[in-house]
């Protein structure tokens, strides 16, 4: 973690925002670390010690939670009041967002191939296999005389594998997918779930967490989740892989699930504060190049209210 006391450069904060205190910037850095998915037990212990060092630290940490509580109290027709009385909170939100983006960018050097949020990238390996990286994806590739090996660290990738005497292996967490020549995708969600969808051919899936094994054919999906046995079922690759065509196809999913999926493709946050609205069932085709247009039109087809504050879209 970067030294918490250093001053940010002028371009770290968006133009027109007020400067936050050092304790607030340190709290933002802690937030970035603790929500990165890579925080260790020692990181959490260090944060507790930092919080206890000074009352300003504790206050700054509390303000992070207060920020979202503050947004939750704002009515959709109160944008002007937010801009006036909530300017201090918006400045803090903007700086937190900048730190979070900077923290993610700082980590990109560790992986062979990376896509940013909203980016789609195509690769051709030297032996001819193709890899398509979805938004916010990171992976490592190793090819030698014995095997072709890909480690999916986060995100989602589609693999169109050429036949070769060497197996093509994709691992993600405890899950390993083994293939000789076929087309399939692997998605690693923010939590522990890993999804494998086969478009063509067959793959073998081993889940080291549960010890279960499955052989998937075209039109099947396997889901691994926190030590449970692999769940295998039918899949529609034209729906599951629509991201390759710049679309997200939603079939009878909750609004909360849709918001989580869309968060993979856009900068900022989508917040739903009403549990009843989070459980609304949604069917939609979303253009991933213009996500906000779909979100802003949502109140026309669903019983929700929406307000956009900078990178935050708040649904209630």
N, C-alpha and C positions, 0 to 999 in steps of 0.2 A: 504494500500500500504506500502511496506517495506520502511524503512528509506532510502531516496535517496542518502545520503552521505556515506553509508557504503561501504567498499571495498569488491569486490567479492573474493571468494576463488580461489586458483590457478586452480582448476578443472572446473571453470565456463567457461573458454575460451579454445577452442580446441588447442592441441599442435601445436606450430609453429606460432601461430598468435601473432601479436604485441598487446601490451596493449593499450586500448583506454583511453581517458581522463575521469575524473570523470563526467564531464558534458555530455559526450556521453553516459556513462552508465546510468546516470539519465534519459536522453532522451529515451533510450531503455526501461527503466522501465515504463516511461510514455506511450510509444508506446504499451507495453504489456497490461497496464491497459485500455487504451482508445480503443483498438481493441479487448478486451476480450468479448464484448457483454454484460457486466455488469456495464459499466461505467455510473455514474450518472451525473446530471447537475452540481453538486458541484465538481465532478472530473474534468470536462471540465473547470470550472472556476478556479480551483486550478492550472491546467496546464497552463492556460493563465497567471496567476500570476507568476508561476515559470519561464515561458519563459521571462517575463518582468523584472525579478529580476536582470539579468546580461546578458551582451552581449554574454558571453560564452554559456549561456543557449540557447539564440536565434540562435546562430551559430550551436550548436549541433542539434537543432530541424531542421534547414534548411538542415543539412548534411544528415539527414534521407531521405528527399525528393531527395537530390542531388545524393544519392547512386543509386536509381533506374533510375534516369535520366542518370547517368554515364553508367550503364549497357545497357541502351537503345541505347547508341551511339556506343557500341562495335560491330564490325563486327564478324561474325562467325569464321573467320580465324585469329582472333587476341587474342587467348588465352594467348600466351606468353606475349604480351604487357599488357594484363590485369593483369597478375601475377606480372609484374614488376612495372608498373606505377600505377596500381590500388590496390597495396597491402594494403594501408591504408584503402581503402573502403572495401576490402574483410575482413579485421580484424574487422571493425565496423559491417559488415553484420553478421559475425560469432558470435560476442558478442550479437548482437540483437537477433539472432536466439536462442542462449543459454538462454537469459533472457525470451523470449517468452515461450520456453519449460518449464523453471523453474517456470514461473508464472502459467502455466496450471497445473503442477504437484502439486503446493502449494495449489490449490483449490480443489483437488480431495477428501480430507478428508470429505468434507461437504455432500457427497452423499453416499447412501447405496451401490450402484454398479456402477462401472466405467470401461470403456475400454479405453486403450491408442490408439493413432493413429495406424492403421494397426492391431489392436487386435480384436479377435472374441471370445465371451464368452457365455457359456450356463449355465443357472440356472434352478433349480427345486425348486419351492416353497413348503412349508410344506403341502399344500393342494393338491399338485400334478400337478399344472399348470407349463408349461415350458416357459421360456423367453430366447430368443437369442439376445444378444447385438451386434450390428454392431460396426464398427470402431468409435472411438472418441464419445462414448455415455455415458451419465450419467442419472441415474434414482433413485428414492426413492420408497420403497414398504412399505405399511401399510396394515396389515390384522387383522381384529377384528371380533366379532360375527355378525356384521351387513353387512360388505362389504369387498371386496378385492380391494385395491386402489394402483395404480401405477402412479407416476408423472414422465413423461419423460422431463428432463431438456434440453437435447440436444441430437442430433444424431438420431439413428434409432433402433427399437427393434421389434422382431417378438414374438407374443404371441400365444401359443397353450393352450387354457383354458379348464380345466375340468369342467364338469357340477357340479353346487353347488347351494344350495338355496340362497347363497349370490351373488349379482351381482359382476362382475369383471369390474372395471372402470379404464380407462387410461385417464389422462388429460395431455395436453401439451399446454401451453399458455392459450388461451381462448377456446380451443377445448376440449370436453369431449366425450370419446368413451365408450359406455356401452354395456356389453355383458354378457351372461350367460355361454355359452360353444361353442367356435368356434376357428378359427385360423385366425389371421390378423396381419398386421404390421402397425406401426405408425412411421413416419419420420418427424423430426423437422429440417428444413433447417436453415442456418445461418440467413436469414432474418425472415420474419413473416410467411412463408408458412408452413403448416402442411399437410402431405399426409397420408391418411388411405387406405390401400389396404386389401381387404378381400379375403382370400384363401378358406375358408370353413365356412359355416354357415351364420349368419347375425349379424350385429351390428347396434346400433343406435348412431348417431353422432349429437351432439349439438355444435353449434358455438356461444359462448357468445358474440363475437365481432360483428357479424352481426345479431344475433338473429335467424339464419336459422337452420333448422333441416333436417336430411336425414336418411333414413334406407337403409343400404347397404347390398347387397347379394354377394355371392361368385362371383368373376370375376368382381367386381366393385371397383372403386377408388373414393375418395372424396378429394378435395383440398380446404383448407381454406387459405385465403390470405388477411390480413389487413382489416378486416371489411367487405369484399365483401361476398355475399351469397356463400354458399358451392357450388362448381362445382363438379357434379357427372358424371362419364363416365365409359366406359369399361376399364378393366385392364387385363393384362396377368401376373398372379402371377409368372409364370416360368421365365419371364423377370425381373419383378420388384423385385423379391426376389432372384435373381441369386447370390447376395452377400453371401447368406447362403451356396453356393457351391464354394465360392472363386472366383466368376466371376462378372464382370460388363458387361452387355449386352447393347450396344448402338444402337438404331434404329433411323436413320435420325435425329440426334441432331447436334447442332452447336458445333464447336470445343471449343468455350468458355464455353458452358454448360458441355462438357466432362471434360475440365480442372478443372472446379469447382467441379464436382463430384469426380474426382481423387484426388483432394486436401484433401478430407475427409479421404483418405486411405494412404497418404504418408507424411512424414515429409518434410518441405521446402515449396517452392513456385513454381507455374507454371504461368509464365507471358506471355501474348500475347499482343504485342505492335501494330500490324497491324490490324485495324478493319476489313479489307477484309478477313484476315486469320481467325479472330475470328468467322466470319459468315460462314465458310466452313461447309458443311453438312457431317457428319461422321456416318459410320456404322462399328461396331467393337465388338469383344469379348475380353475383357482385363482380363488377369490373375492378380488378386489383390495381389498375392504374388510376382509379378515381374513387377510392373507398369512401371519402368524406361525402361525396355526392349522394351515395346510397344511404349513409347514416343520417344526413341532414333531411333526406326525404322520408325517413322512417315514420315520423309522426303522421304522415298522410295515409299510412296503411295500417299502423298499429296504434293502440291506445297508450302512447308514451309522450312525454315531454322531453325536449332535448335542448341543451345549451352548450356552446363551444367556447371555451376559454383558452386561448393559445393552443397548446398541443393537447389539451384535455377536452374530451367529449363526455359530457355528463348526461346520463339517461335516467329518468325517474317516471 
